[in-house]
Amino acid sequence: MKFNRLILIIFVPAFLFFLGLFYIEVSVYSVLPPEQGGMSFRTELKNVWYRSVSFYAMVLIVSFLFYYRFIHKRK
């Protein structure tokens, strides 16, 4: 039980931190609003997600949490 809390205390704030970084990275990609020739948020997201380190950090954290929750607990 103590280890489970430690996992949540470490990885939930880390996930939220990388989520914030990813949001900032997407929103800074095109500074102009769509009305002035910029891109919409969905288009920016499409252009940024595959080369973002923070996106892959979030994927790694979520996959570790799923591993711990479903596979590690069964053993």
URPE-V277870 format. One record per residue. RES is the residue in one letter. PHI is phi in degrees with one decimal (999 if undefined). PSI is psi in whole degrees, 0 to 359 (* if undefined). D_FIRST is the distance of its C-alpha to the first C-alpha in whole Angstrom. Layout:
res=RES phi=PHI psi=PSI d_first=D_FIRST
res=RES phi=PHI psi=PSI d_first=D_FIRST
This chain:
res=M phi=999 psi=320 d_first=0
res=K phi=-66.8 psi=322 d_first=4
res=F phi=-66.5 psi=325 d_first=5
res=N phi=-63.4 psi=318 d_first=5
res=R phi=-65.3 psi=321 d_first=7
res=L phi=-62.5 psi=318 d_first=9
res=I phi=-59.9 psi=313 d_first=10
res=L phi=-67.0 psi=322 d_first=11
res=I phi=-66.1 psi=327 d_first=13
res=I phi=-84.0 psi=313 d_first=15
res=F phi=-87.1 psi=332 d_first=16
res=V phi=-67.9 psi=312 d_first=16
res=P phi=-63.5 psi=325 d_first=19
res=A phi=-64.1 psi=318 d_first=20
res=F phi=-63.1 psi=316 d_first=21
res=L phi=-65.5 psi=325 d_first=23
res=F phi=-63.1 psi=312 d_first=25
res=F phi=-69.3 psi=329 d_first=26
res=L phi=-64.1 psi=318 d_first=27
res=G phi=-63.6 psi=317 d_first=29
res=L phi=-61.3 psi=319 d_first=30
res=F phi=-65.8 psi=319 d_first=31
res=Y phi=-62.9 psi=317 d_first=33
res=I phi=-64.7 psi=319 d_first=35
res=E phi=-62.9 psi=319 d_first=36
res=V phi=-70.2 psi=318 d_first=37
res=S phi=-73.6 psi=338 d_first=39
res=V phi=-88.7 psi=348 d_first=41
res=Y phi=-54.9 psi=314 d_first=42
res=S phi=-128.4 psi=114 d_first=45
res=V phi=-74.7 psi=329 d_first=46
res=L phi=-75.1 psi=144 d_first=49
res=P phi=-71.7 psi=162 d_first=48
res=P phi=-59.5 psi=331 d_first=49
res=E phi=-69.4 psi=338 d_first=52
res=Q phi=-107.5 psi=21 d_first=53
res=G phi=99.8 psi=3 d_first=53
res=G phi=-82.8 psi=185 d_first=49
res=M phi=-103.5 psi=158 d_first=47
res=S phi=-75.1 psi=167 d_first=44
res=F phi=-62.2 psi=322 d_first=41
res=R phi=-66.1 psi=321 d_first=40
res=T phi=-68.1 psi=319 d_first=43
res=E phi=-63.1 psi=318 d_first=41
res=L phi=-61.0 psi=319 d_first=38
res=K phi=-64.0 psi=326 d_first=39
res=N phi=-83.1 psi=344 d_first=41
res=V phi=-107.2 psi=326 d_first=38
res=W phi=-59.8 psi=322 d_first=35
res=Y phi=-77.2 psi=346 d_first=36
res=R phi=-118.5 psi=18 d_first=37
res=S phi=-97.6 psi=127 d_first=34
res=V phi=-69.3 psi=323 d_first=31
res=S phi=-66.9 psi=328 d_first=29
res=F phi=-64.2 psi=315 d_first=29
res=Y phi=-71.1 psi=332 d_first=28
res=A phi=-66.2 psi=319 d_first=25
res=M phi=-63.6 psi=318 d_first=24
res=V phi=-62.8 psi=319 d_first=24
res=L phi=-65.1 psi=318 d_first=23
res=I phi=-65.0 psi=315 d_first=20
res=V phi=-65.4 psi=320 d_first=19
res=S phi=-67.0 psi=324 d_first=20
res=F phi=-65.9 psi=319 d_first=17
res=L phi=-64.6 psi=320 d_first=15
res=F phi=-65.7 psi=320 d_first=17
res=Y phi=-60.7 psi=312 d_first=16
res=Y phi=-65.6 psi=320 d_first=13
res=R phi=-70.8 psi=316 d_first=12
res=F phi=-100.6 psi=319 d_first=15
res=I phi=-94.0 psi=314 d_first=16
res=H phi=-68.6 psi=327 d_first=13
res=K phi=-70.6 psi=334 d_first=11
res=R phi=-71.7 psi=335 d_first=14
res=K phi=-75.4 psi=* d_first=15
